């Protein structure tokens, strides 16, 4: 049996190796054959933006070959906001592009990133070119983006999720009670509810208050813009949304939310008509990567540069990939500060926060950079807690009205696993020590009052430091900061009213401010950091991540979200400056 098992293992290994080799070879051939090809936009061309089922992130690779084309592993392909905006601007300026065919019904993105992309599409329309949207099913966010189009069509058997925003939290208190693990919490601020999933079985009144407050802001912003685009009064759009009046496809037509219930071939015929083509003619289309190859960087020979450092993910210590690791990002900011050709720095933040120590390391480099050149913070979807901490030193903070920010608070979390070990597993421990605190914060017993007091004092001192960082960066008194802190989360609109944000806008606004402050408004080029890794290295990492995530998701099924929550707990080392919870708006 062991022999047969070994033979089977070898066969499986060879099969996997063969599949990987095929994809790798295909990628090499694709790149080798296309890297030198010059892309030309044919006359009468349509830019096809197919975002349906894709996740919007800050930036993705410009390489020809990426894992998003390999759906065999069940991963969700992603597309970068920077890449999309570049494509739309290029299409606006290219006379051969006549319009955009937008498919974004089930795009996966938060409101602020959709807002930024929507503004770029609005600007595209100012050129007089058309945007036609089609979707089989529209999610709330997908429709928010798609409603900017001149005409919106939906499949006759499709649907529209248009019933307002909701944010659902997962609570783990009952699970910890069953396995006899005791979470011990240290926090400052009545709104610092990041620890609530571990100690409660429902939202606290404070958490519900802040969540409903910013959700209402985000919803009103979306309803206002949809109303303007569709020429429907805000009150009517709000009524449709609040009462979920779109319950079948024809409702969307009757309420003027879509222009017709069409199949895609009918929409293609409409595009042909717009382009002056015959029934049997083919439409010239180009995608994001194709049109971006034709783009010529503004002032590409200029020595003046603006560094845009994209900080996306959780804030952690060290050099971890896929997150805002303190060592890596502090080094990026330091290099930009010392580079004489870089005249200003824009930190693009999309983060719920993380380690207070890692946030402080990045804050230090931001503060040092501010002494020698303009430093601007641009907030994306989320820039809260540690995300706000690292943005605080900036000369100017720019956020979208529906950015989620604030959460100026701090917490510590520890678990007593004595019950699990002793009662569930039959494991006991004993210790010999030289001092009263030699086994400080051991997870195999209850904490002493002295240990609790030491940790709580550290949390309170960390909170005071956080308040000071914001007070100094925003030129506000500490008392003024305390009134809007306590861990409370704000929308970008609320944050501006409270003095936490200077200007409502997107990344391009932040870049323009940086150029103006540096005195190079007309003569500069934008360079993005961190620099992209070689495509092959990215490919292997993405492939590994996709296989692992797909396997775990398949094994756990509906329990996968809880598994993700527990995995995040493992990253909670030391004192944390993090959002109340991971906000998923439905």
C-alpha positions, -999 to 999 in steps of 0.1 A, spaced: 0 0 0 28 24 8 44 16 -26 11 24 -44 8 56 -23 42 67 -33 35 60 -70 3 80 -67 21 109 -51 47 109 -79 20 109 -106 1 137 -89 34 157 -85 42 152 -122 7 163 -132 9 195 -111 44 202 -124 32 197 -160 3 220 -156 25 247 -140 51 243 -167 24 248 -193 12 280 -178 47 293 -172 58 285 -207 26 301 -221 34 332 -202 69 334 -214 58 329 -250 31 355 -246 54 381 -232 82 373 -257 58 376 -286 40 407 -275 64 428 -255 78 446 -285 45 448 -304 33 483 -309 -3 488 -302 -23 511 -325 -58 522 -319 -79 516 -350 -104 542 -362 -139 539 -348 -129 519 -317 -147 513 -284 -129 509 -251 -143 478 -234 -143 480 -196 -153 446 -184 -153 449 -146 -180 423 -140 -170 400 -112 -136 417 -107 -122 432 -76 -110 468 -78 -77 474 -60 -53 504 -60 -29 491 -87 -22 459 -106 6 448 -129 10 462 -163 25 429 -176 8 411 -204 5 379 -185 -12 377 -151 -30 351 -131 -64 368 -135 -67 351 -168 -65 317 -152 -99 310 -136 -92 273 -131 -82 280 -95 -114 298 -87 -98 331 -77 -114 365 -82 -95 385 -108 -85 420 -99 -80 453 -118 -62 484 -106 -78 518 -102 -46 535 -114 -46 513 -145 -83 520 -152 -81 558 -148 -51 559 -171 -70 539 -197 -101 562 -195 -80 593 -198 -61 579 -227 -94 570 -244 -108 605 -238 -77 620 -255 -75 595 -284 -96 607 -314 -100 571 -326 -119 561 -295 -156 569 -299 -170 556 -266 -169 531 -238 -187 498 -234 -190 493 -196 -198 460 -180 -197 465 -142 -228 449 -129 -212 428 -102 -179 447 -97 -164 442 -62 -153 474 -46 -160 499 -19 -178 532 -24 -148 555 -23 -129 536 -50 -161 534 -71 -165 572 -66 -130 578 -79 -136 557 -110 -170 572 -115 -155 607 -115 -131 596 -142 -159 584 -163 -178 617 -158 -148 635 -171 -146 612 -201 -182 621 -210 -172 658 -211 -154 650 -243 -188 643 -260 -181 606 -263 -206 580 -252 -207 554 -224 -231 524 -228 -236 501 -198 -249 466 -198 -253 440 -170 -271 408 -163 -273 416 -126 -264 449 -109 -252 449 -73 -256 481 -53 -220 492 -61 -222 480 -96 -252 501 -103 -237 532 -86 -208 530 -110 -228 520 -141 -254 548 -136 -229 573 -148 -234 559 -184 -255 577 -210 -276 546 -213 -280 516 -189 -294 482 -200 -302 451 -181 -309 415 -192 -346 407 -193 -341 379 -168 -316 399 -147 -320 418 -115 -309 447 -94 -298 448 -58 -309 483 -48 -321 484 -12 -296 504 8 -263 495 26 -258 471 54 -228 460 74 -229 426 91 -204 417 119 -193 382 129 -191 376 167 -170 349 182 -179 352 219 -199 320 219 -172 300 203 -146 311 228 -170 302 256 -175 267 242 -137 261 239 -131 278 273 -108 305 260 -111 339 277 -104 370 257 -89 398 279 -93 433 265 -75 465 271 -87 496 253 -93 534 254 -123 551 238 -159 542 239 -161 536 202 -130 514 200 -150 483 192 -124 463 174 -125 439 202 -163 435 204 -164 404 182 -144 386 209 -164 397 240 -200 404 228 -226 386 208 -240 417 191 -231 453 184 -227 477 213 -249 509 212 -218 530 203 -207 506 175 -243 506 160 -244 545 163 -212 551 144 -219 523 118 -254 536 109 -241 572 109 -214 566 82 -236 541 63 -262 568 59 -236 592 47 -224 567 21 -259 558 10 -269 595 6 -239 603 -15 -247 573 -38 -284 583 -41 -275 619 -49 -251 610 -77 -274 583 -91 -303 609 -91 -282 634 -110 -270 609 -136 -305 594 -142 -323 628 -139 -345 615 -111 -351 637 -80 -331 626 -49 -363 620 -29 -376 595 -55 -343 576 -58 -341 574 -20 -377 561 -19 -368 534 -45 -338 524 -25 -354 526 10 -384 505 1 -366 482 -24 -391 490 -51 -371 472 -78 -383 437 -72 -384 424 -108 -366 436 -140 -395 456 -154 -396 477 -122 -362 491 -131 -375 503 -164 -407 517 -150 -388 536 -124 -364 549 -150 -334 533 -134 -325 515 -166 -332 524 -202 -343 489 -214 -343 452 -208 -321 439 -235 -299 410 -243 -262 417 -249 -265 411 -287 -290 440 -288 -266 462 -269 -239 453 -294 -263 463 -322 -268 496 -305 -230 501 -303 -228 494 -341 -255 520 -347 -236 546 -326 -204 538 -346 -222 540 -380 -216 503 -387 -237 478 -407 -253 447 -392 -226 424 -404 -197 447 -395 -174 439 -365 -167 464 -337 -132 474 -331 -126 471 -293 -96 476 -271 -91 467 -235 -74 484 -206 -39 469 -211 -41 475 -248 -49 511 -246 -25 518 -218 3 506 -241 -5 535 -264 -4 560 -235 25 585 -234 34 595 -199 31 633 -192 64 650 -192 82 616 -193 115 633 -198 111 657 -169 136 653 -140 109 665 -116 90 637 -101 62 632 -77 64 599 -58 31 582 -52 36 555 -26 7 531 -25 1 518 10 -26 491 8 -35 465 34 -30 459 71 -1 477 89 25 452 103 61 452 114 89 438 92 89 431 54 57 412 48 43 412 13 7 422 5 5 444 35 19 478 47 51 464 64 69 491 84 104 483 73 95 483 36 73 514 36 96 534 59 124 527 35 103 538 5 95 571 21 131 576 32 143 569 -4 118 594 -17 129 620 8 165 617 -1 160 615 -39 166 651 -52 146 644 -83 115 637 -63 100 671 -54 69 659 -35 55 627 -19 19 615 -21 11 587 3 -20 568 -10 -35 551 20 -60 522 19 -58 505 53 -79 496 83 -47 500 105 -28 474 125 3 475 147 8 507 167 46 501 166 46 496 128 24 527 124 48 548 145 78 536 124 61 548 92 48 580 109 84 589 118 95 587 82 65 607 71 73 634 96 110 635 85 100 638 48 77 667 56 106 687 68 123 687 34 95 685 8 57 686 4 39 655 17 3 648 8 -20 620 20 -46 606 -4 -72 584 13 -87 556 -7 -115 532 5 -104 531 41 -78 551 60 -87 544 96 -69 540 129 -33 531 119 -42 542 84 -50 576 98 -19 575 121 5 573 91 -14 600 72 -15 625 101 19 642 94 9 652 59 7 688 48 -27 682 33 -51 652 37 -74 644 7 -103 620 10 -134 610 -9 -167 620 9 -174 583 12 -140 573 24 -141 555 58 -116 571 82 -109 583 118 -111 555 144 -85 573 165 -82 548 193 -61 519 205 -65 485 220 -47 454 233 -60 418 232 -48 387 251 -63 352 254 -63 330 285 -63 294 272 -61 277 306 -96 263 303 -90 249 269 -57 233 279 -68 219 313 -105 210 307 -107 202 270 -73 188 262 -61 175 296 -29 195 294 -14 212 325 16 235 328 39 245 356 66 272 357 98 280 376 108 317 376 133 342 391 110 372 393 73 380 399 68 389 362 92 364 346 64 347 328 46 379 320 13 375 300 15 337 299 -15 323 279 -18 293 302 -33 311 332 -53 342 343 -35 375 343 -27 391 377 -40 425 386 -4 438 382 -1 425 347 -34 440 337 -25 474 351 9 474 332 -8 466 299 -37 490 305 -12 518 312 7 510 280 -25 512 261 -34 546 276 1 559 269 -2 547 233 -35 565 230 -20 597 243 8 593 217 -18 588 189 -37 619 200 -5 639 201 4 627 166 -29 639 153 -28 671 173 6 680 159 -2 669 123 -35 687 121 -25 717 142 -54 711 166 -54 711 204 -54 677 221 -88 685 236 -102 691 201 -88 658 189 -102 640 219 -137 651 211 -136 634 177 -114 604 187 -124 576 212 -121 552 183 -151 566 164 -152 559 126 -163 588 103 -171 591 67 -148 614 47 -176 640 47 -178 639 84 -140 639 88 -137 671 68 -163 688 90 -143 676 121 -110 689 108 -95 654 101 -95 660 63 -86 691 43 -101 685 9 -126 661 -6 -113 645 -38 -92 617 -53 -57 608 -60 -54 632 -90 -64 660 -67 -37 650 -42 -11 649 -70 -21 683 -82 -18 697 -47 17 681 -43 28 696 -76 15 731 -67 32 730 -33 65 719 -49 62 747 -75 62 723 -105 26 724 -116 33 720 -153 66 702 -154 66 668 -135 59 632 -140 44 607 -115 63 576 -104 46 549 -84 62 530 -55 68 503 -43 82 492 -77 66 461 -92 83 428 -88 94 408 -119 63 392 -135 75 356 -129 79 363 -91 45 378 -90 30 349 -109 44 322 -86 32 341 -55 -2 348 -69 -5 312 -80 4 299 -46 -20 322 -28 -48 313 -52 -44 275 -47 -42 279 -9 -72 302 -7 -93 281 -30 -85 249 -11 -94 265 22 -126 281 9 -137 247 -6 -130 228 27 -147 253 50 -176 265 29 -199 288 49 -174 288 78 -147 305 56 -155 341 69 -151 329 105 -118 313 96 -107 346 81 -116 364 113 -96 340 134 -66 343 111 -67 380 116 -65 375 153 -31 358 149 -17 391 135 -28 410 166 6 414 182 12 440 209 -9 471 210 -31 477 180 -45 508 162 -71 492 140 -106 497 128 -135 484 148 -140 455 124 -136 447 87 -164 467 71 -181 448 43 -210 469 29 -237 449 13 
